[in-house]
């Protein structure tokens, strides 16, 4: 027993005596690169509609199909796209209202009328919205990171998540939960979200 204690004491003495000298021969560690998740934890996350040229951020698939048929019958009619534009504007408003009323979106800033670049973008496709039977709607959403994968973050995959829901509020809720899962699991401790 005394032999083991003596050996342990000798090892500790050698470690402490040689510790500073051993450290001088080591290469200094570089600062760890900051991940998107670490950066997002510092500031409240932001969300905005996807801004793709000639693609609306929320697509009403029923109205788009109807528009295609109408353009075949009336190719020179300037009003063929009006219904789809009105419906998609209404669906965007439904989503924003769903965002405002979802507690899961508390702490996330939604960029609506600003040119600021959000941390996440959302693209939504809606079907069943114009169905006269009042059947169930289908809201398919895709959450992305603008510009990823970036050269600075080789691990970025360009998509934050995707899902399917039956209305705007549930779509907003699911998208916000996905954002929080990506950046901060303690999302319910954050203050309320806002629209800019």
Legacy VTK file of the C-alpha trace (Angstrom):
# vtk DataFile Version 3.0
C-alpha trace
ASCII
DATASET POLYDATA
POINTS 196 float
0.000 0.000 0.000
2.831 2.388 0.932
4.592 1.451 -2.293
1.525 2.467 -4.371
1.225 5.746 -2.455
4.917 6.531 -3.054
4.582 5.781 -6.774
1.490 8.012 -7.042
3.301 10.841 -5.207
6.277 10.526 -7.589
3.991 10.714 -10.650
2.267 13.811 -9.258
5.607 15.518 -8.530
6.851 14.787 -12.062
3.620 16.093 -13.596
3.690 19.334 -11.639
7.436 19.844 -12.073
7.384 19.143 -15.796
3.993 20.686 -16.523
5.006 24.237 -17.450
8.006 23.037 -19.491
5.868 20.543 -21.352
3.381 23.236 -22.175
6.009 25.466 -23.789
6.730 22.784 -26.379
3.081 22.457 -27.376
1.591 24.379 -30.272
-0.955 26.981 -29.205
-4.499 25.894 -29.873
-6.328 27.960 -32.440
-9.587 29.581 -31.454
-12.503 27.305 -32.297
-14.506 28.384 -35.295
-17.920 29.715 -34.469
-20.782 27.624 -35.781
-24.069 28.996 -37.049
-25.761 27.605 -33.928
-23.354 29.418 -31.589
-23.775 32.685 -33.488
-27.553 32.369 -33.475
-27.606 31.897 -29.683
-26.115 35.359 -29.192
-28.841 37.226 -31.059
-32.528 36.430 -31.455
-33.019 34.345 -34.609
-34.689 35.934 -37.614
-37.033 34.477 -40.221
-38.281 35.821 -43.535
-40.040 34.657 -46.667
-37.802 33.162 -49.336
-37.064 35.754 -52.030
-36.559 33.829 -55.248
-37.025 35.721 -58.492
-40.373 34.933 -60.146
-41.397 32.540 -57.326
-43.868 33.737 -54.694
-42.876 32.918 -51.096
-46.257 31.213 -50.628
-47.621 29.402 -53.667
-51.336 28.669 -53.955
-51.184 25.511 -56.060
-54.952 25.433 -56.730
-54.966 28.997 -58.062
-51.799 28.340 -60.064
-53.387 25.328 -61.792
-56.522 27.354 -62.489
-54.376 30.192 -63.852
-52.619 27.810 -66.268
-55.967 26.547 -67.573
-57.295 30.091 -67.949
-54.182 31.192 -69.855
-54.737 28.338 -72.316
-58.308 29.496 -72.949
-57.604 33.252 -72.801
-53.903 33.691 -73.651
-54.014 37.500 -73.884
-56.065 38.132 -70.753
-54.143 40.384 -68.344
-56.352 39.347 -65.422
-55.505 35.636 -65.567
-52.961 35.990 -62.747
-55.048 38.251 -60.505
-56.811 35.515 -58.526
-53.565 33.698 -57.718
-51.829 36.923 -56.614
-54.761 37.852 -54.358
-54.923 34.389 -52.835
-51.179 34.208 -52.236
-51.226 37.619 -50.565
-54.050 36.405 -48.318
-52.104 33.209 -47.494
-49.025 35.275 -46.603
-51.178 37.307 -44.221
-52.564 34.069 -42.711
-49.015 32.838 -42.087
-47.924 36.124 -40.474
-50.997 36.043 -38.205
-50.179 32.427 -37.338
-46.624 33.503 -36.495
-47.901 36.282 -34.224
-50.274 33.987 -32.356
-47.922 31.012 -31.891
-46.107 30.996 -28.554
-43.466 28.803 -30.187
-42.456 31.838 -32.280
-41.762 33.988 -29.207
-38.252 35.410 -29.430
-37.980 35.084 -33.219
-38.068 38.237 -35.345
-39.956 37.898 -38.628
-38.659 40.164 -41.423
-41.711 41.108 -43.464
-41.201 44.592 -44.876
-37.455 44.947 -44.544
-34.563 44.177 -46.842
-32.526 42.737 -43.969
-31.199 39.252 -44.566
-32.802 36.771 -42.138
-31.053 33.839 -40.503
-33.704 31.482 -41.908
-36.070 31.713 -44.868
-39.316 29.888 -45.461
-40.954 28.777 -48.705
-44.523 27.455 -48.528
-46.754 25.629 -50.990
-50.496 25.428 -50.220
-52.986 23.034 -51.802
-56.662 22.566 -51.015
-57.103 26.236 -50.116
-59.521 26.898 -52.980
-61.361 23.609 -52.780
-65.131 24.307 -52.730
-65.773 21.259 -50.553
-63.885 22.825 -47.648
-61.566 19.817 -47.471
-58.333 19.716 -45.545
-55.599 22.067 -46.682
-52.021 21.003 -47.246
-49.286 23.456 -46.215
-45.856 22.154 -47.210
-43.011 24.290 -45.879
-39.251 24.312 -46.366
-36.964 26.211 -44.013
-33.622 27.294 -45.400
-30.495 29.244 -44.566
-29.901 31.964 -47.169
-26.662 31.556 -49.073
-25.590 28.296 -47.449
-23.523 26.289 -47.748
-21.054 29.135 -47.298
-17.287 28.781 -47.660
-16.893 29.634 -43.950
-19.188 26.841 -42.823
-18.516 23.654 -44.757
-20.914 21.688 -42.551
-23.921 23.832 -43.512
-26.465 21.917 -45.498
-28.583 24.778 -46.826
-31.858 23.502 -45.424
-33.033 24.008 -41.874
-36.007 21.660 -42.096
-39.280 20.892 -43.805
-42.742 19.742 -42.914
-46.423 19.430 -43.707
-49.393 20.921 -41.865
-53.083 21.696 -42.379
-53.166 25.460 -41.724
-51.070 28.620 -41.415
-50.806 28.712 -37.622
-49.589 25.113 -37.357
-47.120 25.770 -40.173
-45.723 28.813 -38.341
-45.533 26.821 -35.107
-43.639 23.932 -36.706
-41.211 26.248 -38.525
-40.472 28.146 -35.296
-39.934 24.929 -33.335
-37.491 23.810 -36.021
-35.597 27.108 -35.771
-35.382 26.802 -31.993
-34.204 23.211 -32.294
-31.402 24.468 -34.554
-30.308 27.427 -32.402
-31.585 27.203 -28.810
-33.563 24.453 -27.120
-34.585 26.827 -24.291
-36.869 28.757 -26.634
-39.759 29.154 -24.197
-37.586 31.338 -21.952
-37.224 34.006 -24.663
-39.312 37.190 -24.912
-42.066 37.490 -27.524
-41.379 37.539 -31.261
-41.907 40.584 -33.430
-42.562 41.563 -37.021
-40.302 44.053 -38.803
LINES 1 197
196 0 1 2 3 4 5 6 7 8 9 10 11 12 13 14 15 16 17 18 19 20 21 22 23 24 25 26 27 28 29 30 31 32 33 34 35 36 37 38 39 40 41 42 43 44 45 46 47 48 49 50 51 52 53 54 55 56 57 58 59 60 61 62 63 64 65 66 67 68 69 70 71 72 73 74 75 76 77 78 79 80 81 82 83 84 85 86 87 88 89 90 91 92 93 94 95 96 97 98 99 100 101 102 103 104 105 106 107 108 109 110 111 112 113 114 115 116 117 118 119 120 121 122 123 124 125 126 127 128 129 130 131 132 133 134 135 136 137 138 139 140 141 142 143 144 145 146 147 148 149 150 151 152 153 154 155 156 157 158 159 160 161 162 163 164 165 166 167 168 169 170 171 172 173 174 175 176 177 178 179 180 181 182 183 184 185 186 187 188 189 190 191 192 193 194 195
